[in-house]
Amino acid sequence: MPSHPRRKRRARAITAATALLVPAGLLLAPTAAQAADQIVNGTFDDGTTGWTIYPTASVQDGAGCTTVPAGSAAYSAAIQQEVPLVAGESYKLTFRARSTPATSGPVRVVVQGGADVNYQQFLPADKPAFETAFGTHEYFFTAERDYPNAQLAFQQDIVNPVGYTLCVDDVVLEGGAERPPYVPETGPRVRVNQEAYLPQGPKGATLVTDATSPLPWQLRNAAGEVVAEGRTTPRGVDPSAGLNVHTVDFGRYAEAGTGYVLVADGETSHPFDIGEAAYERLRDDAMTFFYTNRSGTPISDELAPGYGRAAGHVGVAPNQGDTAVPCQSLDDDSQELLVAQGDEPWTCDYTTDVTGGWYDAGDHGKYVVNGGISVGQLLQQYERSLHAPTADRRALADGTLSIPEAGNGVPDVLDEARWELEWFLKMQVQPGREHAGMVFHKVADVNWTGLPQDPATDPQPRVLYRPSTAATLNVAATAAQGARLFAPYDKAFSKRLLAAARTAYAAAQATPDLYAPAPDAALDPNPGSGPYDDDDVSDEFYWAATELYLTTGEARFRKDVLSSPVHTADVFPAEGFDWGHVGAMARLDLATVPSKLNKAELRAVQRSVVEAADRRLADQAAQPFGQAYAPEDGRYAWGSNAQILSNLQVLGTAFDLTGRDEYRDGVVRSMDYLFGRNALNNSYVTGYGDVYSRNQHSRMYAHQLDPSLPNPPAGTVAGGPYSPTATSGDPITAPLFPDGCAPQFCYVDDIGSWSTNEITINWNAPLAWVASFVADQDAGRDDGRRGGGHGGKP
């Protein structure tokens, strides 16, 4: 395994202040009396004195009101007042408000500066739903600068088709506010997979209790009948959760059905099913995220109901688009990062059409190294269906996904991967130019945009960043991988991919140390995109050589694979593999894709996978919540849910190689954790379970801020708990955890929490692989659709 430390993407600053917009379901402890109120006439006892109200102003029932005509434009109506803010001061804003008739969110609540600071937001704008009866609202934030005349405003935010009257009352803005302790609502103490257990699979649950002796448990069906019972196993205090827990094993019960609950210690779990349908559904849902995240094309509301939108970044004003993107300018702040790492400033004198591809995450950036591992895992998902003994070939066939290409005779997973591969080819520097054959590291906005922001209306200039060896090798690997898989369906595209892969690999060999610079807040505090810096690309060279060898069988690539120091290293760390550690991608393919490796070489490769899987099973056995994840330092990484999923790909591959049930069961058990058997009693997969993540950090799926926008599509996985979130600068979690947090509790389902709740293509890609694997494991099914069988016991 390469020895370089794990590198995290830059914090995505969405506001200039830290704030707590109290999410639904949070318990806030009472607070002591606060300092003096900054609001003049917040009770409206003196009429509208101190307030600016338009287009009409009145006092009704002792509240300040404005009547907003139907069809009014954004910002055409407001109730507002100037307020002084002091840098470092903590504030608490409370008020009562109503709307007649009720409005679902055309009003935003904001504390912001003026034009001189580009309307800097001290309190992130929120769009609460106001009802016809007065409701009380509460916010906390900390000002990061002095501003004597900031503006508190209740503003008309969008064109509203229905007229309404907005009234506010009892407005209080107190300085010196003491933020209340954060206590998440975790529901019943019996934690289960809230979606479904496989009938013939393992079934476990976790009970949070102070008891130290075994306790009785009961499994009840939808009719309330006890269908199984037993006693819990005490497990002591789980360090990852800071909770005393017992475990429950009800795996012997295999009757399919809906509405089961588990009862123990006077608590009743969320309901769940026993059946296979959920995993078949997740196989498709996990792929929807890639279609709805496509750039450069309209998203069809017919194919993805509720997610239709205009094409993003195609150069339609105000969007500047990706049709002719320039390179970094010499006066760009990011040039300082290049100089800081010993490079010269870099630019180019041309523009490039880089339309297409997938938006990476919650922003509108497109990153090759993140796209590389994502494409690679989707292609591995498809290639598994060709070789794994239990794979269902038809499940990934043409016409299985709701995408425009369905019905074209090409498996849909390949069609979706092609959308990104075509973009990769555009990102490759053309002959005759500096760094020809290499690949631009990324294309992104010059500065961060706020939330929400539709891709088609993103006004920021776009810029191409200097090519990197890592990006170039990602394209070499995935283009070579794609070449062999597209060969039966599109020989011309297959040849294009292989030619691009060869060119990229040669270019990387000629320039093996062109690195993306690491971030430096002092030099570049707000660059508008994540850095994805990586200064050890030995694993990328190994991956690219492996895919070229598996596709071509050529001796020179075989030599590069076998002579790489990564070939004999441990590429399967306890904390999982990711975009910056891709040696595992190569090893998994070497173990499963037919090649000309001799028997001894193949056995060694396969043995390394199985031995890594054994370590993950040992880790899992020590986890009372069942996850195959035990980082050596005990700290949960950024995107910890994806790290778990990458470990599950290792376990699933070991099952494909050996046929041993313990590896399959390890995958299934960990899905329990992702579906709600965790400290927070929360399913991290949107649309799955009773309580699930839905307010992930995203500019497109921003329903929390604008009810007219959707939540992420079903089958989208949240990044999950992140141990350093308390010190990350995350505007939501940093204030909530002043004293840190037990790893599993370092998460909040709030759109502002970019460190714990973002969504990315490289987190949904392993979910897609794992969902497809689990869906293939329905017991007893053997109808001739299964894959071939390259595997064998190492």
N, C-alpha and C positions, 0 to 999 in steps of 0.2 A: 504493500500500500504506500503510495507517495506520502512523504512525511510532512508535507506542508500543512499548516493549520487550516481548519475550516474557515472560509471567508463568507461573510454575510453581506447582503445587499444594503445599500445606504438606506437610512431612515428616510421615509417619505414625508417631509414636513407639509402638512396640509393647513396648518394655522400658525399664527405667531404667538399663540398662548396655549397653555395646557388647560383643559376644561373637562368637566364631567357633565355630560348631558344624561341625566339619570335614565338608564334603559328600563324597559318594563321588566318586572320581576326582581329588581334589586331591592334589598332591604337597607335602609339608611337609618343609622342610630340617631337619636335626638341630639341636637347641638346646643351649646351654651349661647347666651346672649352675645350678639355681635356688635361691632363698632357702628359709628354713626351712619345713618342712611344718606346716600349720595343723591337721592331723587328729590326733586322739588314737587310738592303737591302730588305725591303718589296715590293719595286717596281720592283726588279730584274734589275734595271738600271746598276748594276755592275755584270751582269751575275748571277751565282749561289752562289756568295760569301755569306757566313754566313749560307747557307742552306746545309742540307744533303738530297740528292735526289737519290732514287734507285727504280728499277734496272737500269734505264737510266735517264740521266739528259740532259735537253736542255732548251733553251729560245726561245719561239715562240710567235710572236706578243707582245713582251715585257713582257711575263709571264713565270714563271718557270713551267716546265712540266716534266712529266715522262710518258713513254709508258709502259702499263701493258699487258703482253701477255695473251691470253686466257688460262684459266685453272690455273692461278696463285693462290697460297695458300694465306690464310689470313696473313696479316702483311708482305707479300713479296714485297710490294711496298709502298713508302711513300715520301712525301715532308715534311720535319720537321726541327725544329730549337729549340735550348735550349733558355729558357726565365726565368728571375728571377721573383719570386712572393714573396710578402710581406704579412704576416698575417694581416687580417682585411682590406686589400686594395680592393677596387672595381675596376674591369677591364671591358673594352669594347673591344671586338674583332670584327673587320670588315675585310672582304676580298671579292674579286671577284673570281669566279671559273667557269670552264666549263669542259665538258667531251665530247670527240669525239670518237665514237658516244655517244649519251646521255645515262647516266646510272641512274638507279632508286634506287641506294643506296648501291653499294658495297664499297663505300668510307665513312669512318667516320671521323669526326672532333673532336679532343680531346686535352685537356690540362691536362697533368698527370705527376705525379712523377715517379721515377724509381723503380727498384726492391727493394731498401731499404725501400720503403714505400708501397710495394705491388702494384705498379702502381696506387696509389691513384689518383682519378680523381678530378680535381679542376673544370673543366668545364665538366658537364655530356656529355658523348659521344653522338653525334647526327649524323644521316645519311641522310643528305639532298639529294634531287634529283637534280643532275647537268644536265643542258641542253647543247646543242651544242653552244649556245650563252652565253657570260659571264653574270652571275647573281650576285647580291650583297647580302651578308649574314651578319647578325649582331647578336652578343651574348653579354650578360652581366653575370658576375659572381663575387663572392667575395671569396678570398682565406682565408682559415681558419688556415693556418700555413705558416711560412716562408719556402721557397724552392728555393734555388739559381739557380738550374739548372732543372727546370721543362721543359717539352717537349710539344711544340705545334706541332701537327702532323695532316696531311691529309693522312690517311692510307687505304690501301686495307684491307677490313674487312672480306670478305668471298671469297670462291672460285668462280671466275667469269667465266662463260662459254664463254663470248665474250671479246676479247681484246679491250682496249680503251686507249686513251691518256688523262691524267688529267692535267689541267693547273690552276694555281692560281696566283693572282696578287693583288697589292695594299693591302697587308696584314698589318694591324695596330693593335697593342695591347697597349692600353693606360691605364695607372694607373690613379687613382683619378677620375674614371669615375662617372658621376652623372646619376643615373638610370632615364630614362624618366618616366613621369607619365603614369600609366596604364589606358587606356580607352577602355573597351571592345566594340566590334562591336555588337550592339543589334538589328540592322535591323529596320523594320517599327515600328512605335510607337503604332500601333494597335496590341495587343497581343492576340492571339487566340490559341485554341487547334489545332495544325498544322496537326493532323492526321484525327480525325473524331468525330463528335457529333452523338449521337443516335437520330434517327428521332423523337421518342416520349419522348426524355429526355430533360433536361434543356440545354440551350445554352447561354453561357456568354462569354464576352470578356472584355479586359481592355485597355483603351486608356491612354497613357502617354501624358500629355498636360499641358501647363501653364494656360489654360483657367479655369475660375472659374464658368462659366455659362454653362448650357446644350448645347450640340452641336448636329447637325444632323448626323445621320449615315445611311448607305445603305448596304444592303446585295445583292450582285450580283452573278448571276450564271456563269457558264463557258462561256456562250455566251455574257456576259457583261450586261445582263438585270437586272434591279432592281427588286428583288422579295420580298423585305421587307425593311422597313425603320422606323425610329423613332428618339428619342433624347436620348443622353447620360445622365447618372446620375453622377454629380460631387461627388467625395468621399474625396477630400482633399489630404493631404500628407500621404502616407502609410509608417509608420515607418519601416516596414520590408524591404522596397525598397528605402526609401528616395526620392520618386518620387510623384509628384502631379498627380493624376489619376482620370479618370471617368470610370464607368462601362457601359456595353451594354448588354441588355437582348433581345435576338432574339429567345427565346424558343418557341414562337407560330408557327414559321415556321418549318414544318415537312416533306418537300418534299425531299426524298432521291436523292442524286446526287453527282457528283464529281466536283472539281475545283471551289468551292465557294470562294469568298473573301469578307471581310468586309472593308468598306471605311468610314473614319471619319477624320475630321480635316486635310484634304489634304493628308492623308496617306492611303495606301492599305496594308492589312494584307497579310501574307503568305496564300497560298491556302489551303483549307481543304475540306473534304468530309462530307456529312451527310449520315450515313449508319451504318450497324452493322458488316460488314466483318472484320474491323480492330481488333475488340475485340475478335472475334473468332480466328483470326490469333495470337493475343497476348496470348491467352490461351495456345496455343501450344508453341509459341516462348519462353515464359517466362520459360518454363520447359527445353528448349534446353541447357541452361546454366549449369544445373546439369549434364547432360550427358557429355558435353565437358569438365567439370571440374572433371571427374572421375579420380581417382588415381589407379594405379595397373593394368590397362588394356589398350590395344590399343584403340584409338578412330577411328572409321570407317569413312573414307572420303565419303563413299557411303551414310551413314546415316546422316552425318553432313558435307555436301560439304564445302571444304575449311578449315576444322578443324581437319582433320585426323592427327594423330601423334602416335609415338611409346608409349608403356606403360611406365609410369613414376614410379620410385622408386620400381623397381623389382629386383635391384641388378645387373644390367648389366653395366659394367664399361663404363664410369667413375663414374656412379651413384652407391652409396653405398646401396641404397634401404631400404625398410621397411620389408624385410623378416626376419631379426634377429636384432632388434633394442635394444641396451643396455639402461639402465637407466642413469640418470644424474651421471657423475663421481664426486667424492669428491673434485676434484680440479676445477670443473666447476665454473665459476664466479657466476652463478645463485644461488649457494649454499649460497652466502653471503646474498641474499635476504631472504632466509629461516631463517637464523640466525638473521637478522635484525628484523623479526617479532616475534622472540622469540622461533623459532623451532630449532631442531637439523639438521645438514646436513643429507641428505638422498640419498641413492643409492640402488642398488640391484645387485645380483650376477648372473643374468640370462638375456637372451635376449628374445624378443617376436616378433612373426610374426604379424605385424599390417598393412599388405598390404590392399589396397582397400580404400573405403570411398571417400569423395570429398575433393579436395583442397579447402581450406576455402575462399581464396580471391586472392589478387594480388601476394601472395607468395605461397610457397609450403607446408606451415604448415597445419596440420589437428587438429582441436580443437573440443573437445566434446561439450562444452557448446554452441558454435556457431552452431555446427551440430545439437544439441538437439532442439533448437527452429526452425531450418530449417526443420528438419524431422517432428516436431510437426505440423507446419503450412501446409506442404504438406499433411499430414494425415488428418488434419482438412479440407483441400480443398476437399479431396475425401469423407470424412464422411459427409460433407455438402450435397453432391450429394445424400446421402441416406435419408436425413431427411428434407431438405429445400423445401418448397412448389414450388418455382420457378426453382429449380435446374434441369438441363438437364443431366439425368443419362448417356446417351450414349456418351456425350462429353468427359467423363473421362474413357471410357471403354478400354478394351484391343484393341491394334492396332491403338490408336489415336496419339501416339508419335513415332518419329523415334529413337527407341532404340533397342538394340539387343534382348531384351526380348519380343518385340511385337509379338503377336500371340501365346503366351504361356497359354492363358486362364485366365491371371491375369490382372486386370486393370493396365495400364501402370504407373500411378502415384504411385501405390503401389510398382511396380517393381523398380522404381527410388528410392523411399524411402528405399527399402530393401538394396540397394547398401550401404547406410550409416549405416543402422541397423546392417548388417553383420559385418561391421567394428567396431561398438560399442561393439559387443560381443567379438571381438578380444582384445579390449582395457580393458576388465574386468580382474582384477587380479585373477589368478587361485587359487583353494584351496591349502592350505598348505604353502602359501607364505604370507609375511607381507601384511596387508591390503587386504586380500582375500575378493573377492566380490565387492570391490570398483573399481573405474575406473580411469585409467591414465588420467591426465588432458589434455595432448596433446602430439603429436609427431611432431617434427619440425627440421629444420636445426640448427646446432650449431651456425652458423653465417648467416647473410643476404647474399643472392646472389645479383648480379647486375641485371639490366634489359638490354636486354631480357634474359631469361633462360628457355630452354625447360626442363620439368620435367625429361625426360629421360637422360639428360646430366648434371643434377645438381650434382656437385662433393662434396657437403658438407656432412660431417657425420650427421647422424640422431640420435636423442636422445628422450627417453621417460621421461616425467616429472612426478613428484610425483603424486599419486592419489589425488583427491580432493573430498570433499563432494558434491560440486556443480556438478561436472561431473558425479558422481555416481547417483545423483538424476535425472539428465537429462536423463540418460540411463534408470533408473527405470520408469520415466514418459513415454518416447517414446516407450520403449519396451512393456509396458503394453498397451499403445494405439495401437501399431502395432499388439499385440496379438489378440485383438478383431476384427481387420479389416482383418487380414490374415486368421482367422479361417475358413471362407468358401472356401478358396483357397488352403491352405497348413497347415493342422492341425499340422504336425510335427514342422514346423517353428513357428507356433503360440505357441505351447507348450514351445519351446526353449525360445522364447521371454518372455513369462510369468514367466518362471523359473528364467531367468536372472533378470527380473524386481523385483521379490520377493527377490532374493539374494541381489541385489543392495540396495533395500530399507532397508533391515535389516542391511546391512553393514553401511549404512549412519546413521541409528539410533544408531548403536554402536559407530560410530566415527562421531559425528555431527559437528565437528569444525576443519576439516582438510582443510585449505584454501590455494589456490594458492596465492603466495606472490605478493604484489603490486610492480610495477617497481620502480627503483631508479637509475637515470642516473649516479649518482656518483659511485654506486657500479657495475652497469651492463649496460654500455652505449650501447651495441650492441648485444643483446642476440639472434637475429635471429628468433624471434617469438613474437607474441603479448601475453600479460600476462593473460588477461581475469580473473582478480582478483575480488573476490566477498566475503566479510566477513559477509554477512547477507543472509543465505540460507533458511530463513523461507518460502519464496515464492517458492523455489524449493521443499521443503518438502510438501507444499500445493499442488503443481502441481502433484508430484509423487503420493501422497495419492489419489488425485482426479482420476487420470487415472487408478490406481489399483482398486479403488472403482467402477468406471464405467465399468470396464472389468469383475470384479469378483462379485460385489455386496456384498462383505463380510463386516460384521458389524465392524470389527476392522479398516478397511480403512475408512468406513463411519464416525466412531468416530474421526479419525484423521483429516478428512476434516472439520467436523462441529466444532471441538474444536480448530482448527488453528486460531490464531489471524488474519491471512490474509483473512479468510473467510468473515469477516465482515468489512474489510478495503477497501478503494478505490484503486482498482488495475488498474484504467484507468486514468493515469495522462494526463494533457493537452499535454505534450511533447511526448506521445506515449509510448508503452511498447517495451522491447527489450530483448536480451539474459540475461541480469542481473536482469530483472524485469519480471518474468514469471508468476506472479499471475494471469494475464489476460488470459493466456493460459488455466489455470484450470477453471476460471470462464466462459469463452466462451463455453467450453465443458460441464460443468455442466448445462448451460442454454439450450443446444441444443441436447445433447445425451440422449436418454431414460435411466432412472435410477429409483431407488426405493426411491428417495427423496419424501417426502410427498408434498401435494399441497402447503402448506404454505411455505415450504423450497424452492420448485421450483419457486414459485412466487417471493420470495425475491431475488433469484439468477437472475432471468430474469429481474426483476425490476432494479437491479443494472446495468445491461447491457444497458437497455433502458435509464436510467437516465444519464449514461455516454455518450450515443449517443446524448442526448439532449444538453449536455454541448458542445460536439464537433460541433453540428449544430450552437449553439450560437457563438462559436469561428469562425466558417466559415463565418457566416453572417457579421462579422466585417472585413473580409479579402477581399480587392478589387480584388485580383487575384484568389479568390475562393478556396484556400486550407483550409482543415480542420486541421489547425495547428497553434496554438498560444501559444508557450511556456510561462510559467508564467514570466520568466525573459526577454522574448523577443529575446533570443539568440538561433540561430539554432544549433541543436546538430550535432555531428558526425553522418553521415548517415541520415541526416534530411529527405531525400526522403523516407527512410524505416520507419521513425517515422510517417510520413504522412500515409503511406500505412497501418501501424498497426492501426492507428485511423480509417482508412477506413474499416478494418476488423470488428471493433466494430460497425460502422454504418451499414455495411452489415448484421451483425448478428442481430441488432435491427430490420432491415427490415424483416429478416426471421422470427423473433418472432412476429412481429405486423402486417406486411403487409402494413405499412404506407409509402406512396410514398416519404415523405420528407427524410427518411433515405437512400433510394435507390438513390434519386437525389443528396444527399450529397456526396455519393461515386462518382457518375458520374462527378459532378462539380470538385472534387479534381483531377480527371484524366486530366482535362483541364490544370491544373497547371503543372503536370508532362509532358504533351505533348506540352508545349511551352507557355502557358498563364502565364508567369512569368516575372520578371524584366529583365532577360537576353534574353528573347525571344528564349529560347533553350529547345528542348525536351530532357529530361533526359533518355529516353528509346531508346537505339540504334536501328536504322532502322525505327523509327517512327517520322514522321514530315519532314519538309524541312531542318531544322537545328537541328541536334541532337548530343548528346555526342557520341564520337567514340574513343577517345584516353584515355580511363580509365586506371588507374594504374594497370598493370598486367605484369607478366613475360611471359605469354604465348601469350596473345593477344596484341602484341607490334608492331603493324604496323607502328606507328609513329617513332620508332627507327630502324626498319628493315622491309622494304616494302615487303619482302618475307613472313612475318608473317601476320595473319589476325587481324582485329579489333575484339572486342568482338562480339559474335553472336547477331543477331537481338533479341530484347526482353530482353536485359541486362540493368538493371537500375544502373545509377551512384549514388554514395553516396549523392552528392548534397551539397548545401551551408553549410558551417561550420563556425559559427561566430568567434571562437578563432583561425582561420587559420593564422591570421597575426602574432600571437605569438607562433605558433605551431612548428616552425622549418621546416615546409614544404619548400623544396628548390625552389618551383615555386611561391607559393602564399605569403609566408612571405615577400619576397622583393617587391612584387607588391603592398602590402597594408601596407605601413609603418605607416599609421595613422588609421589603422582599415578599416572596410567596413560595409556598410549596410547589414544586414543578407542575403538578396537574392543575393547580389553581391559577396558574399564570396565564389566564385567558379571559377575554370578555367578548361577547357577541355584539360588538358595536362597530359601525362602519368607520369610525375614526381610528380604530385600533389596527394600524398597519403592521405592528410587530407580531400580533397573535392571530389576526383575523383576515389576512389577505387571502386571495385566491390566485392561483397561477397555473399555467399550462403544465409546468413540470411537477405539480402536485396532483393534478388530475390524471396525468398519464399513467403513473403507477396504480392509481385507483382503477383505471380502465383495465389494466393488465390483471389486477387481483380480482376484480369483479367478474371478468371473463373466466378466470381460473375457477373461482368458487361456483359460478353458474354451471360449469362443466362437471361438478362433482355430485350431481343428483344420483343418489344410490340406485343401483340396479338398472340404469338405463344403458342399453346396448342395442341400438337399432341400425347399426351399419354406418352411422354418421361420424364415428370417432376417427381421430387422426391415425396416422401410420404408427410410428414407434421407432424413433432413432435411439431412444434411451436404452439403458441397460444398467445393471448393477455395477458400479465402479469397483 
